[in-house]
């Protein structure tokens, strides 16, 4: 039986969360979500490598969370620089939130990933523009052998000197695209990735983040520059997959995995990216199957506040079959 290897790059922030129902949650999130979700899916068939930097005071607690998952390798969680993300999230509704950040992680460099170039998949889930820099993504693509999945949440968000986390245009987008195999983002982030040559002041003041009219043109642009699949999530509506077939852009919508009650949406995007990574292990171009796993993990993440929400492969496969009819 083949053994799979999957790396997950990004922060493990110390989060203070106020949910849309007023509940307070304090936990270590970020990379922990896809790592634990993938760990439960992989079981004894591979290894997961979280790659991150944390505060020295957080290193022990983070290791304590992950040490019981026997297929998780902790060697690439580092704290020598004593720098890590510390974030406060206040949800105003189920999906919208106000973000403050008081701690900053040092970037993941090529030296940090030199020991995991054998991985089958690299899942990059930065939440801010400095955490997984271009030089590292380029190094993974050129020196590694695995599929590079990249979440645009990172380069479309930045941090001000007053601790405010705010959106930004991904102005150097085209420099990155040749080194990304699968580009994942939400609809709001897609607007930060697709911009005009010039805006009027009025256009910028009245930006329509709910519009999907730009997606086809954006996908054409992205796929022409080396990306093999563009995936844009649409919250409870699921997501849309863009690929190139016979020289033409092909669009396919995949509905979400339905949940009856949402407890907490923090970490859904990271979990979704983890599902993509797991779904591409056996077949690196089966994006439909990957999106089914991504939707399943995103749905699982909404169901509670702990990592117990993530299920075994058998249970997750059952969820997928019940929602989609087949794996």
N, C-alpha and C positions, 0 to 999 in steps of 0.2 A: 504494500500500500504506500502510495506517495505521501511524503510529509511536506506540508506547505509552510511558507514563511511570509509573514505580513508585518510591515512596519507602519506605525502611526506617529506622525510628527505634529507637534503643536504644544500648546500650554496645558498644564493641569492647574487652573487657577483656584485659589481659595475664594469660594463664592459666598456672598451673603445675598440671599434672594428673598424678596417680598413678592409673593404670588398675586395673581389677579383677584384672589379671594381674601387677601390680607394675611395669609399664613407666612411665617418666617422659616426659611430653610438655610442652614449653613452646611456646606459640603465642598469637597474637592471634585470639580467637574471636568469639562474640556475633554482631553484625550482619554480620561478614565472611561467615558461612556462607550466609544467605539472599541476600546481595548477589551473591556469586560464583555461586551456584546459578542465580539468576534471570538473571544476565548471560549465562551459557552457554545458557540456554533462549531468551532474547530474540534473541541474535545481532545482526543488523543491523536489527531491527524496533523498537528503542526504547532508552530510557535508564533506568538505575537510579541512584537518589540515596541513598547512605548519609548519615544525619543523626545525628551523635554528637559527643561531646566526649572528648578524650584528653589525656594528659600531653604536654607539649612534647617530652619525650624519646622518646615513642612515636609522634609524628605522622609523622616521616620513615619509620620502619619500616612503619607502617600504609599510608602512601601507596605505598611500594615494593611491597607485596603487591598492591594494587589497580590500580596504574597501567597494567599490561599488559592490563587488561580495558577495551577501547576504548569500550564503551558504559556505563561507570561514571563518573559525575560526582563529582569529589572536593571540590567547592566547599563542601559542607556538613559536612565533617569539620573541627572547630575545636579549637584548643588554647590560645586566648588566656588562659583562666582557669587553665591548667596543672593541670587536675583530670581524673582518669580512673579507671575501675575496675581494680583489681588483685586477682586472686582465686586462691586455692589450692583445688583440688578433689581429694579422696581418695575413690576409689570402693571401697566395701566389697563390692559385687557388680556385676553388669552395669548396673543402673539406679540403685541407691541410692548416695549419696555424702555425705561430710562436707565442709562448705564453710567457708572462712575468707576474709575480705576485708580488705585492708590499704590500699586506695586507693579514693577515692570520686569518681565523676563528678558534675559539676554538671548539674542538670536541663535537659532540652530544653524550651525555652520557645516561645511563639507567634512571637517574633521570629526564632527559628532556622528556622522552617518557612515564613515569609512568602513566600519565593521559590520554593516548590514547590507552591503551591496548585492548580496545573494538573494535578497527577498523577492518573492514573486509579485508582490504589490506594495507600493508606497502610498499610504493615505495621508495627505497633507491637509491638516485642519487648523490653520492659523485663524485667530479671531481678530488680530490687528496686523497692520501692514509690515511690522518689523520682525515677526516671529519666525517665519520660514522664508528667508530672502531668496531672491532670484538666483544667486550663485549656488545655493544649495539645491534648488530644483533643477538647475542646469546640470549640476554634478550627478544627481540621481539619474537623470535621463541619459547622460553621455557615458557614465561609468557603471551604472547598475543595469540589471537585466529585467527588472520588473516594470509593470504598468504604473504610471504616475497619475494618481488621482489628486486633483487640487481643488480646494474649496475657496471660492472667490470672496468669502466673508472676510478673509484677512486683508487683501489689498484694497478692499472697498471701505475699510474702517480704519480710523486713525485716532490718536490720543492727544488731547490738548494739554497744555501745561497746568491747567486747572482740574485735570482729572476727568474731563468730559470725553466720552467715547462718541465719535460722530462719523457720519459717512463722508466719503471722498470719492471723486472720480478716479478710476483706475487708469490714469493718464498714460502710463507706460505699458499698458496691456499687451501691445503687439510684440514687445521685447520678450515677454514671458511665453506666449502661446506656442512657439515651436517646441517647448520642453514639457508640455502638458499633454497627456493622452486623453484624460477624461476631466472636463471642467464642469464643476457643480456650483450652483448658486441658487438663491431664491429670487423671486420676481423683483423685489426692491433693489437687490444688488445688481440685477441685470441692467437696470437703468443707469447705475453707476459705471457700468462697463461699456455702454453704448451711448456715445455722445456726439453732438454735432461739432462742426468746425468752429461755429460761433453761435452763441445764445444771446438773446435779448435779456435785459434785466427782468422783464415781465415773465418770460418763459421760465427762468430759474426760480422766480418767486412762486410760480404756480405749477410746479412739477407734478405730473400725474404718474405716481408710482404704481397705480393699479392697471395701467394700460399694458396690453400684450401685443400691440400693433408692431412693435419694433423687433420682436423675437425672430422672425424669419430672416430679416436682413442681418441681424446680429449673428445668427447661426451661420449664415452664408460666409460672413466675414471670418468668424472663428475657425470654421472647418477648412477654409482655404489656407489657413496659416499653420496647419499641422495637427490641430486638435482632432481626435477621432470621434469623440462624442461630447455633445453639450447637453447638460441636464439642468433644467430650471424647475425648481419645486414651486408648487402653487398652493401651499398650506393644505387645507382639508380636501382640496380638489385633486390632489395627487401631484403629478409632474408631467413635463413634456420632454421628450428625448429627440434630439436632432443628430442625425448621422448623414454621411454622404454615401450614396449608392449610384453607381454608374454615372458619376459626374453631377448628380443632382442631389439637392438637400432633401432628406426624407424626415418627416415629422410624425411622431407617434405619441399619443397621450396615454398615460398609465394612471388609472384611478387609484386613490389612496386606500389603505387598509382602514376600514371604518372602526372607530372607537365610540362607545356610548358616553363616556365621561372622561374629561381631560383633567388630570390632577396638576401637572406641571409640564410645560413645554421646553424648559431649559435643557439643552443638550440634544434636542431632536435633530438639528442639522448635523451635528457631529456623529450621532448614531446612524443617520441616513448615509453619511459618507462611509461609515464602517460597513454598512450593509452592501454598498457598492463594491467595496474592496473584497469582501467575502464572496460575493456573487460572481466576481471575475476570476477567482482562483482557478477554477476548473477550465473555463473558457474565457480568454481575455477579451473576446469581442461579443459575448452574449449579454448585451446591455439591457435587454428586456428582463432577463432572469435577475440581473444585478439590481435593477430597479425594484423588483418584487421584494428581494431581501431588504433593500434600503427602506422601502415603505413599511415593511413589517417591523424593522428595528425602530424606525421613527415612531410608529404607533405604540410599540412596547414602552418606549421612553416616557410617553405621556401618562402612563398608568400608575405612577407612584413617584416617591421621592428617593428611593434607594435603588441600588443596582440589582435588586432582586426582580425588577421588572423584566429583565432580559431572560429569555427562555432558551432551552436546549434546541439543537438542530431539529430533532423530531417534532417538538412543539411548534417551532417556527415554521417548519415545512407544512405542518397541518394548517396553520394560520394562512399561509400563502395559497394552499390548495383550496381552502374554503372561500377565499376572497377572489381568486383568479381562475380556479378550475384546474390549474396545473402549475408545476414548478417552472 
